[in-house]
Amino acid sequence: MKIVHITPFYRPSIGGVEEIVYNTVKELAKRGHEVHVVSVNYDNRWKEIAKPSTVVEEGVIVHRLRPSFIKIGYATLMHDLKKVLFEIKPDIVHSHNLHPHLFQAIAWKSKVGYKVVAQLHFPKMTGVDNLVAKMFFEPTMKILTWNQNNVDVFIAHTQLEKQWFINSGINGGKISIIKYPCAPDSLAAYVPKRDIHELLGSDIVITYISRIHRRKGQHLLIKASEHLRNYLNRNFKVYIAGPISDQKYFIELHNLVQRLSLSGIVVLEPRILREEEKLDYMSTSNIFALTSLMDYTPVAVFESLVLGTP
């Protein structure tokens, strides 16, 4: 079958949805399907990661399209999306998030003849940061319920999300639960090439790798570090790494570290780690911490557990 996944962002952009799409399309390609990913050529910080292009990555055909100048939070329109779908003529269009491309896929469905799968990733749980997006959220969900007959399947990750769909007016018979996220089996046999204890010169390391954003709650881990300093009589470090999605929040974190006199304990590394680095640091840490204020698919937690880090 020809299967198209439309997602707001795709690797190397870092995020739970990106990881779910990546693992899903890789598996579908392994099973012999012709798999396409259609996304923008920016990451979820709206930084350009590639030129508009079509490339093959790990057996998956990736179409990176230019986004519209109109952006509401993470939502935008993709230039040439219609052209790409009409050229591919897919059997299935799997749309991620409650974004314009879902409604575009619904509108073009009868002309191309594909099935539509809608996976919203529970926006009610993860939260909507942008003020304008918050204003549009409920009306957009209402429009989706009016058009639900043009969606063949809604995917929920949990019973909680399924119930939210039903409460929003979606027919329960159209909803399938698929328990995302998952970590690849290969992680269980992963052998790290470097030890974060040696890197930081510490006996104990607590690690948190994620986008640096207020909703990720890194400030809670920093405040907890102050209590740990008073409780532990051992050398320990708290390693917080990831790309900056909220510059103002990062400055607040830096100031918090200084105010609590934790500069010798808390290490802030505001950058995208290479996959090998991430796995090395997670697998050799004593503890992986997650202090998100809002999170629904914390892929890193599953990865950490498979790597053997509590």
Secondary structure as UniProt FT lines:
FT   STRAND          2..6
FT   TURN            11..12
FT   HELIX           16..30
FT   TURN            31..32
FT   STRAND          34..40
FT   TURN            44..45
FT   STRAND          53..57
FT   TURN            58..59
FT   STRAND          60..65
FT   STRAND          67..72
FT   TURN            73..74
FT   STRAND          75..78
FT   TURN            79..80
FT   HELIX           81..88
FT   STRAND          92..96
FT   HELIX           100..112
FT   STRAND          115..119
FT   HELIX           123..126
FT   HELIX           131..146
FT   HELIX           148..150
FT   STRAND          153..156
FT   HELIX           159..167
FT   TURN            168..169
FT   HELIX           172..174
FT   STRAND          175..177
FT   HELIX           185..189
FT   HELIX           196..200
FT   STRAND          204..209
FT   HELIX           214..216
FT   HELIX           218..231
FT   STRAND          236..241
FT   HELIX           247..259
FT   TURN            260..261
FT   TURN            263..265
FT   STRAND          266..269
FT   HELIX           275..284
FT   STRAND          287..288
FT   HELIX           299..307
//
